Amino acid sequence: MSKDNLRFNSKLIHAGQIPDKTFGAVVPPIYQTSTFKQDSLGVNKGYEYSRSGNPTRTALERSLTSIESGNFGFAFASGLAAIDAVMKLLNPGDEVISTNNLYGGSHRMFTQIYQEKGVKFHFINLEDPSNIIPLINDKTKLIWIESPTNPLLHLVDIKKIANQTKHYNVLLVVDNTFASPYLQRPLELGADIVIHSATKYIGGHSDLVMGALVVSDETLANKLYFIQKATGAVPGPMDCFLALRGIKTLALRMERHCENAKAIAQFLDRHPGVEKVYWPGLKAHRGYEVASAQMKDYGGVVSFVVKGDSREAVDRVVSKFELFSLAESLGGVESLAAHPASMSHSAMAAETRAQMGISDGLIRLSIGIEDKEDLIADLENALKS
């Protein structure tokens, strides 16, 4: 049986992994080397220098390619390094249409680096796919989607956006970090580039920082490989090994993340100390139907606004947490609580955050794989404050 024809859960374990021919190791070895001995001038065994390629990284990139249903995968030193590689496809005067609710680091890069270099960005509500039509012109090069978005979990219909843009020479880029390949595979829905902060669910254990891109088109892949090699923002082999290990348990972890998130979202939705809950699995969520159509489940991130909607109210709540750690990031096996206004989106002006709907009273929870009863008890105790 070809490993390319395996079902998804089997791909997580086997796809892209070439058996070790030297000793028969079942786990790809960590090739902790910067360079490789060449047989003669211009003749090598496939690798010459670890910036341009490393066998451990190759195993990871093949695995990522398989589980995202692509043809070419690339690992980077961080999620932002992966985003930066895509931005390097652009030239001054090019235009990008992006969702108006997105990760603060992406927004910072777009507005404070590439906008300063002459790239124009339009931040709009992409929950209505038709909103892109008046903005598309011959300068439009990218449509940038997060779905679900960070931190308000807005949903964008990827297939509808793809159908809207297929008649134009525009790349559709989807940041799939919050969903992971287990819940959603954007290339199957018509996207051109999938981006991950592999730090999150792909790694899954809060012990690495990494980014990834997966594409299907060979010409696009060649451009991205040149950027990866020429700029050098690549991960080390140890981090690639850790990401490969994380991928093997992705399905099991995501099932528990989603199960726990459902219980916690329902608990918060009933709690008198909570003003609003954002989780796509709640039928009242405005993206519920889109999430139900394009995702396998509804994800492990739950955001909510505490009663009073103030930083002071948030501080009272998070100071009482015992199981939830107040920390940036998400997607690990442990549960985390983040305050977007002072963490992931703190570089934005307060009025920009307000336009996005990110208030001072918003808490974003990354739901881990602990027993849900213990997590709910921790939240209940904290919300007493």
N, C-alpha and C positions, 0 to 999 in steps of 0.2 A: 504494500500500500504506500502510495506517495504521501510524504508528510504535507504536501500542499493541499491534499484532498481530505485531510482530517477535519473532524468537527472542532468547534471552537475550543472546548475545554481540553481536548487532546493537543491542539496547536499550542496552547499555553505551555505544555510540558515539553513538546518535542520539536516544534517548527523552528527551522533555522539553526538547529543544533547539529553540528557535524561531530560524529564520534571521534574521540581521541585515538589516533592510530598508534601512538607510541606505547601507552600503558593501558588503554581501554577505559579511561576515566569517564564516568557517566555524566559528569558536570564539566562544561567547557573550562579548560585551565585558564588561570590568570597569567597572561603574558606580560609580566611586569618588566618590560624592556622598552628603551627609547629607540633602538635601532636594530637592524637585522643584517646578518652576514650575507654578502652577495657572492654568488658562485663565480662570477666574472663581470667584466664591465657591462652594465646594462642588463644583467641576468640575475634574477632573484627568485625566491620561492613564493612570490605574491605580495610580499611586504618589504619595504625599505626603510621606513621611518614612521614612528607611531602617530605623528600628526596626520599623515595621509592615510594611515590604515593600521589597524592592530587586530589580531585574530579574535581577541575577546570582544572587542567592539563590533567586529563583523558579525559574530554570533548574536549579539544583542540586536544589531540593526536588522538582521534577517528575521529574528523573532518579532520585532516591532512591525516589520513589513507584513508578515504573515497575519498577525492578529488584527491589523487595521485594513486587511484586504487590499493592500497596495502592491507595488512592484519594486519600490526603492525606498529604503529607510536611512535616516541619518541621525546620529546621536550627537548632542552638544553638551557643553559644560554646564548649561543651565537652561531653563525655559526661556528666559529673556535672550540668551544667545541664539536660540532657535528662532525666536521672533525677529531678532536683528538680521539673521541670515535671509529671511524672507524680505525684509525691508530693503536689503541691499540689491534686490532685483529691480528696485525703482530708480528713477532719475528725477532731477529737479523739474517741476512742472507737472509731474504725474499726480493723479488724484486717487484717494482711497475713501470708500464708503464703509463706515464702521458702526456697529451697534453703540447706542448711547449709554449703555450700562456694561462696563467691562473692567477687567483687572486694572488696578491703579498703576502697576508697573508698565503695562502696555500703553496706557494713556500717557504716562510720563515720557516714554520713549517716542511715541508718535508726536506729541506736542512740543517737547523740549529738545528733541534731537532732530528728527526728520522733518518736522514742519519748519524748523530753522534752516534746513538745507534745501527748502523749496518744494517739499511735497505737501500737497493740500489734503486735509482730512475733513470729512463730513461725518459728524456723529449724530445719528438719527435713530428713531424707533424702528427696529427691524422686525418687531413682532407682526407688523403689517408688511409683507414682502413687497407690495406695490409702492411703498415709500421710496424704493431705490430708483424707480423709473425716471422721475424728473431730474435726477442728479447724474445719471449715466451719460457720459459724452466720450469723445475720442481720447480724452486724457485719463479716463478712469481705467485703472490697472488692477485694483484689488477690491473685493468685497470681503470685509473682515467680520467674522461671526464668532461670538461665544454662545454656546447653548448647552446646558444652562449657563447663564451669565454669573459673574462674580461681582457683588455678593447677593443680589436680589433674585437670582434664579429665574430670570426671564427666559422664555423659550422662543427660539427662532425656527421656523419651518425650513429646514435645510433643503429639502427637495424642491419646495416652491421657489426659494431663492435661486437654486441651480437652474430651474426652468426659466426663470426671469432673465438670467444672465447668459444662457448658452448661445444666444445669437450675437453676443458681443465678445470682443477679445479681452475678456476680464477674467482674472483668476479668482475663484472662490476659496477662501481660506477659513478653516474652522478650528478654533481652539477647543479641543475635546477633553481638556484636563478634568473638568468636573464630572463628566460622564464615564470616561475610560472606555477602551475598546470593548469591554464586556457589555456595557449598556448601550453603546451607540457607535456605529462605524460610518463616519461622514462620507468617505469615498464611495461607499455603496449607495449613498443618497445623492451623489452628483458633485461633491466637492473636489477641488483640485489638489489642495494641500491640507493635511491634518497636522496640527501642532499639539504637543503635550509638554507641560511641565512634568517630566517623569519623576521629579521629586515627590510628587503626590501619590496617586493611586498605583501607578506602575511600580515604583519602588516600594511603597506601602509600609515602610517601617521607620520613617523619619531619620534615615541614616545616610542619605545621599542627596546631592543637588545635581540635577540633570535635565536636559531638554531633548526633544525628539521631533523630527519631521518625517512624514510618510507621504509619498506621491505615487501616481501611476504612470505619468508621462515621462518618457526617457529624456526628451530634450530638456524639460524642466529639471529633472533629476541631475543631469550633467551640469547645469548651471549651479544648482545648490551644492553639488559635490565640490565644484571649483571654489565656491565661496567658503565652504567648510575647510577645505585644504589650505586655501590662500590666507584666511584670517585666523585659523588655528584655535577656535574656541571649542576644543574637543574634550570629552571626559577621559579620565584615566582608566586603565583596565580594571582596577579594583572597584570603581564605581559601576562599570559595566557589568562586572560579575554580580554585584549586589542587585542591580536592576533585573538581571536575568533571574536571579533567585526570587525576586518579588513577583515577576510575571507568572511564575509557576503556581502561585497561590491566589492570583488575581480573582478568579471566579469565586472561590470560597470566601475571600474577604469581602467582595462586593455584595454577595448575597447577604452577609451579616450586616454590613454597613446599611444596606437598604432596609432590611428587616428592623433594625434598631431605629433608623431614622423615621420610619413610619410610626412606630410607637411613640417616639418623642414628639414628632410633629402633632400627632393627635392629642397628646398630653398638653402641649403648649397651647394648642388651639382652644382648649377648654379652660385654661388657667386665667383667673381674674387679674393676675399681675402682668399679663401679656396683652399688648394692644393689637399686634398683627403678626402673623406667621407666614413665612415664605418657604414653601416646599411643593414641588410640582405634583406630588401624589395626592395632595388635598384637592378635592373636587372644586372647591371654591377658588383655587389658584387659576389665574387667567390663562396659564399655559398648559393646563391639565390635558386638554385634548391633543395638543401637539406632542407633549411628552408621551402620552399613551400610544401615539402612532409611531414615533420614531425612536423611542427608547425601550429597552427590555424591562427596566424598572426605573425608579424615580430618583435614585442617587442617595448619597450619604451626607449631604450638606443641608442643614436646616438653619435658616436665618429668622430672627424675630426681633420685634421692637418691645422693649420693656415699658411697663406703665410709667407715664411721666415723660417718656421719650427724651431723656437727658443723659449727659455723660455721668452726672452724679448718680443717677439711678443705676446705670450700668456698673459703675464702680462698686456700689453696694452689693450688687448681685455677684459679680465675678470674685469679689473678695471672700465670698462664702463657699466657693467651689472647693471640693476636695478631690473628686475624680477628674473633672474637666480641668485641664491646664490652660492658663491664659498664655497663649502663644500664637505666633504667626504660623502660616502654612496649614495644610490639611491633608487628608488622605492616608494618614498613618493608622496603625492598629489601635492607638490610644486616642481618646476623645480630647479635642481641643476647643477652646473658646477664643474667638478673635473679635476685636473691636475695629471694624473697617475704618472708621473715621480717624482713628489714631494709629492704625497699623498699615494695612495694605493700600489704603487710599489717602493716607495722611499728606502726601505730596501735592494733592489737589487743593485748589482754593475752596474755601467753605461753600461758596456759591455754586461752584461746579459740582461738588458733592450733592448739594441740595437739588440741583437740576437732575442729577441721576437718581434721586430718591434715597440717598444714603444719609440718614439722620444720625445725630449723636447718640440716640437711644438704640441703635441697631447692634445686635450681637450675631455673629456668624458662628455656628457650631459645626465642627467636623466630627461626625458621630463615629466612634470607634467600634471595636468588636467585643467590648465588655458585655456583661449581662445587662440587658436593657432595664431591668428592674432597679439595678444599682445606679444607673445613669439617671433614671427618672427620679429616684430618691434624692440624688445630689442636686438636681435642678429644683425639685420641690423645696428642699431646705434653703437653697440660695434665693429663690423667689420670695420666701417669707420676708426677706429684708425690704 
